Amino acid sequence: MSNSIANTRVVVGMSGGVDSSVTALLLKQQGYDVIGIFMKNWDDTDEFGHCTAEDDAEDVRRVCEQIGIPYYTVNFEKQYFDKVFSYFLEEYKRGRTPNPDVMCNREIKFGEFLQKAIDLGAEYVATGHYARVIEEDGTYKLLRGVDNNKDQTYFLNALNQQQLSKAMFPIGHLPKPEVRRIAEEAGLATAKKKDSTGVCFIGERNFKEFLSNYLPAKSGKMIDIRTGEVKGDHDGLMYYTLGQRQGLGIGGSGSGEPWFVADKDLEKNILYVVQGDQHPSLYSTGLTATGINWISGHADKSQPLRCTAKFRYRQPDQGMTLTWTSDDTMEVTFDQPQKAITPGQAVVFFDGELCLGGGTIDQVHKVQIQEA
Ligand SMILES: Nc1ncnc2c1ncn2[C@@H]1O[C@H](COP(=O)(O)OP(=O)(O)OP(=O)(O)O)[C@@H](O)[C@H]1O
């Protein structure tokens, strides 16, 4: 074992899931000085006094004991509330659909948590994200995880050079089934644990009910964007996402094609809907992105750039042209009209395997509709 590896301390962010368990195991096997830390970011104690964070912390304890590494729990509930949840609520108040995971990675996992790790003498923070980071000529590059199905670069697009220089993603080069196999072979307590889904602080709860605890809902009219006809009432604009089909409560069986959310007018509190999933009002030709993080730090902002991008996790990449309009804003023009582009979500740019960076979708440029 190389002495320098043995002297390199790595803090692993342990969620109690299989990915971070294998992350810690691999680093330990490679000879690093590994510490496992579970973050408690949210008090999810239910009405029966049960808290899933406690179950997860217990899984972290069992896995760390199996691997033979020290473990701790840190509480970042206040920091998470101030830096992620407040932003989440603010965005919903503006009628947008935020991405708290992108913010959590930037502000908590590779913000507060990274600082905590550094305070503990660690050189790196490792997580079980499916992504890769490499250094080339002093620049840190974020690459897609090799498992296309699991690639999580979408959520890591807001990390900067300093954060990437401290990040390790030890399972980024592995397909998920291989990660499970490693966990099973090592007999890790989390080997068969099912993957977490959804926004971490909402969990399996009903989203509408959850949000209504924090933001007052204002009902209003639901209007057909084509005819101006009132189709019904909505429960509050914040509950709806562009392109959404479920939960509109109109167009029951026998009344033709399903209805979709086409637009929101925040000022007038109107939800615009349209019938048929191919209607042009669901499509856009481009978008304005703000708060752009260009990972390499070196961009030629005077030239338009061809690349691919995703507007949501697990979407195939789409071709487009980027034009910088200021230091951190750009106009994005799609090669083909795109459906259900959602303000508040992340747009993330790629050049092949390389994640170039990303930003927040601010304005959406709708397809111009020419009715016959
Ligand atoms: N509560 C937590 N405490 C510490 N680290 C965490 C926590 N939640 C997530 N992480 C870290 O962030 C990574 C990605 O989080 P995500 O919620 O996407 O988990 P995941 O892909 O389901 O992985 P896992 O199987 O490890 O739960 C995790 O693998 C872990 O390293």
The ligand as a Gaussian input file, in Angstrom:
#p B3LYP/6-31G(d) Opt

LIG

0 1
 N      -27.914000      11.889000       4.177000
 C      -26.739000      11.793000       3.546000
 N      -25.595000      11.865000       4.241000
 C      -24.387000      11.792000       3.615000
 N      -24.251000      11.638000       2.295000
 C      -25.361000      11.558000       1.550000
 C      -26.661000      11.639000       2.114000
 N      -27.573000      11.534000       1.119000
 C      -26.869000      11.376000      -0.018000
 N      -25.536000      11.391000       0.224000
 C      -24.437000      11.212000      -0.753000
 O      -24.826000      11.685000      -2.028000
 C      -24.824000      10.594000      -2.974000
 C      -25.941000      10.753000      -3.975000
 O      -27.151000      10.913000      -3.296000
 P      -28.495000      10.304000      -3.839000
 O      -29.571000      10.758000      -2.935000
 O      -28.566000      10.545000      -5.288000
 O      -28.238000       8.801000      -3.487000
 P      -28.321000       7.466000      -4.285000
 O      -27.879000       7.599000      -5.694000
 O      -29.641000       6.861000      -3.974000
 O      -27.129000       6.710000      -3.517000
 P      -27.195000       5.787000      -2.254000
 O      -27.464000       4.415000      -2.821000
 O      -25.838000       5.905000      -1.637000
 O      -28.322000       6.326000      -1.389000
 C      -24.937000       9.343000      -2.109000
 O      -24.408000       8.214000      -2.766000
 C      -24.134000       9.738000      -0.899000
 O      -22.740000       9.588000      -1.120000

